[in-house]
Amino acid sequence: MSARSLEGARGGPSSEIQLRGLEKSFRGPDGPIRAVRGIDVEIAAGETVALLGPNGAGKSTTIDMLLGLLEPDAGSVSVFGRPPSQAIARGAVGGMLQTGTLIRDLSVRELVTMIASLYPSPLGVREALELAGIGDISGQRTQKLSGGQTQRVRLAVALVSDPQLLVLDEPTVALDVESRHAFWTTMRAFAARGKTIVFATHYLEEADAYADRAVLMAHGAIVADGPTTEIRAMVGTRTLRATLPGVELDALAALPGVSGAERRGDAIVLHCADSDAAIRALLAAHPDARDIEIAAAGLEQAFLQLTGDGGASARGEA
Amino acid sequence: MALVYMRYELLRTLRNRRFFLLSLGFPLILFFVVAGPNRNVRDFGGSGISFPLYYMVGMAAFGTMSAMLSSGGRIAAERAVGWNRQLRITPLKPRAYFRVKVLTAYMMALISLLALYAAGASLGVSLSAGEWLRMTGLILLGLVPFAALGIMLGHLLTPDSIGPALGGGVSLLALLGGVWFPLGSHGFLHGLAELIPSYWLVRASHVALGGAAWSTMGWVVMIAWTLLLSAAAAHAYRRDTGRV
């Protein structure tokens, strides 16, 4: 009921999008499948948030509920202080859904014009096409585009409404590296206009490079939520790599600051909670260690560690 | 009113060539092939109606039914590419969505109807202006349940299954409606036909006999189908928010 404030939550630093206690199950062949098992997310105005997780984590189901395409079994969704359907009716939301293409028999410009006409204060069609980088194919028929071009037209369809909130479900899946890069360049330019962006991805590097914050999902639950730097810090912060043949792994794992050790050929890799303590202890015990590298753990490692086993129990405290 | 949206939807539909082959070309060719040699038959099968008039309206019923139901094919294709879900996250209201779908279907039906009128006139069909108007009015009214049926099927079936469903459905509705030959005025088949909306479409040709082409029964059947199928179409649309 707090969702009924007259002007929404616009302008304030408070969260503009709230998912509270969301749950959704589907009927499966072996009884119900709990796709989303009670998640809470708050997103502030202007944030770019990645919903990150492997296939089947519940990302698309969450996005469908955020957009009002699915009714949650339990919990509530509030977008700018309103139910999603009302926020959408006001033209405040733009979306690019998973696995879609375009309707045929219209030119790119005609299609974008058609969609723009449904909104109260859209961008100019030319501006949307330029922003999506498809000004040069605006006269082409939609059924004659390449996969990358199709995705960019879909992006223009989502952008032309000039939405406050842009929701993208796996937007770069099936794009080559170059198209992906171009796509995110566009997205950055759009985010710079103060827009809120939520995107689902299973590409860790995308979350790392383009999001302010990552919400990690696995098995329908959130396993971590925070800035990507913080998520990395939540697991063994750094890895220490050195060439050091013939050493007992157990002895290495017992060194101060080390949380785990593994061998890769002649090299050893130490996962360190405190890499400073670990390097001192390592060199004291094994002065012959060479080719030493210390690196921050990738989001990938954090991801595997957080979602690896059963996931649902490993709720992070970020 | 979503006028710009409607304009592009119409444009897009007109650009689809398959439609013109199926719901325009096919009935036109059949009309000339079947009615051409029988153009001088004044009373077709005891119906009291000339062969060309009967077949003109029969083929018009066939073509307009196909045109109305072809919206189902378009909707199924749109759903398959995720466009239906994309539209639902725009401010387009369901009411406007239905209005555009129905008007698009009517535009296609009207093209089919006028082409058959022209074909009929070329084989000597001649009616008074009042009769042309009343007949057209009845046909357009009689198409309302088919508009709803097309939308309903579009939201229930896939592009793969809707082709055979529409092809078979239209053929059956045409046969039972008396598109190909008059069904007589009593008996089981006639009784069954009277409950089917396509029968009343074909009956629109009876304006040439003077009096009301549709009995009270006709109006009741049409209104009942309209209400039933509109509710079913709305239900199918509301349920259809998932990924296809």
HADDOCK unambig.tbl for C-alpha pairs under 7 A between the chains (distance, minus, plus):
assign (segid A and resid 67 and name CA) (segid B and resid 89 and name CA) 6.92 0.50 0.50
assign (segid A and resid 69 and name CA) (segid B and resid 241 and name CA) 5.72 0.50 0.50
assign (segid A and resid 88 and name CA) (segid B and resid 89 and name CA) 6.00 0.50 0.50
assign (segid A and resid 88 and name CA) (segid B and resid 90 and name CA) 6.09 0.50 0.50
assign (segid A and resid 88 and name CA) (segid B and resid 91 and name CA) 5.80 0.50 0.50
assign (segid A and resid 89 and name CA) (segid B and resid 90 and name CA) 6.81 0.50 0.50
assign (segid A and resid 89 and name CA) (segid B and resid 91 and name CA) 4.19 0.50 0.50
assign (segid A and resid 90 and name CA) (segid B and resid 91 and name CA) 6.56 0.50 0.50
assign (segid A and resid 91 and name CA) (segid B and resid 90 and name CA) 6.69 0.50 0.50
assign (segid A and resid 91 and name CA) (segid B and resid 91 and name CA) 5.93 0.50 0.50
assign (segid A and resid 95 and name CA) (segid B and resid 89 and name CA) 6.92 0.50 0.50
assign (segid A and resid 100 and name CA) (segid B and resid 81 and name CA) 5.01 0.50 0.50
assign (segid A and resid 100 and name CA) (segid B and resid 82 and name CA) 4.69 0.50 0.50
assign (segid A and resid 100 and name CA) (segid B and resid 83 and name CA) 6.99 0.50 0.50
assign (segid A and resid 101 and name CA) (segid B and resid 81 and name CA) 5.07 0.50 0.50
assign (segid A and resid 101 and name CA) (segid B and resid 82 and name CA) 6.66 0.50 0.50
assign (segid A and resid 102 and name CA) (segid B and resid 81 and name CA) 6.41 0.50 0.50
assign (segid A and resid 102 and name CA) (segid B and resid 83 and name CA) 6.73 0.50 0.50
assign (segid A and resid 103 and name CA) (segid B and resid 78 and name CA) 6.16 0.50 0.50
assign (segid A and resid 103 and name CA) (segid B and resid 83 and name CA) 6.81 0.50 0.50
assign (segid A and resid 105 and name CA) (segid B and resid 12 and name CA) 5.14 0.50 0.50
assign (segid A and resid 105 and name CA) (segid B and resid 15 and name CA) 6.16 0.50 0.50
assign (segid A and resid 105 and name CA) (segid B and resid 16 and name CA) 6.91 0.50 0.50
assign (segid A and resid 106 and name CA) (segid B and resid 12 and name CA) 5.88 0.50 0.50
assign (segid A and resid 114 and name CA) (segid B and resid 4 and name CA) 6.29 0.50 0.50
assign (segid A and resid 114 and name CA) (segid B and resid 5 and name CA) 5.00 0.50 0.50
assign (segid A and resid 114 and name CA) (segid B and resid 8 and name CA) 6.35 0.50 0.50
assign (segid A and resid 117 and name CA) (segid B and resid 4 and name CA) 6.19 0.50 0.50
assign (segid A and resid 117 and name CA) (segid B and resid 5 and name CA) 6.46 0.50 0.50
assign (segid A and resid 118 and name CA) (segid B and resid 2 and name CA) 6.62 0.50 0.50
assign (segid A and resid 118 and name CA) (segid B and resid 90 and name CA) 6.95 0.50 0.50
assign (segid A and resid 118 and name CA) (segid B and resid 91 and name CA) 6.18 0.50 0.50
assign (segid A and resid 118 and name CA) (segid B and resid 92 and name CA) 6.10 0.50 0.50
assign (segid A and resid 119 and name CA) (segid B and resid 91 and name CA) 6.53 0.50 0.50
